């Protein structure tokens, strides 16, 4: 009898919808010229054994400026890519891999897409921006959201302007300067 109950429980458990987790990386990158490019590589996974997979069909990024006098950027998921290390120049390069497309997440197939979000005709200024990434599910379950903040010093803004659209700078949330406030901070 116990074996039957255990078997029924296992059958029900593996047929339930997966419980998807979203974890943000310790580093994000941004570049700006005429537009802002924001690179982020979240990890999407599930720890629950399930025969079903989660389909993420849209990802939104919102940033709220430090004061209400600054226009909010309208970010959109522009493309997905991959980083490659160039040993000759000792730097990281970015390669386009795909247009935005649904992400299939299962226990056996976690996802770690490198997403490039763009905000046209907008630039960062100094201050702390409140960010929210929203991942919409095909199953019509409640979207997954993850909040973060990004702090740009005046020096970081100057560096972004000097480097231009095709050269990013990194921001980390695990360096001593960021640990107190928990925000991504320029390195």
Protein Blocks (a to p, Z undefined) as FASTA:
>chain_A
ZZmmmmmmmmmmmmpccdddddddfbdcdddffbccdddddddddfbdcfbdcddfbdcd
ddddfbfkbccdddddfbdcdddddfklopaddddfbdcddddddfklccddddddddeh
iacdedddddddddddfklpacddddddddddfklmmmmmmnommlccdddfkbfklmmn
opacdZZ
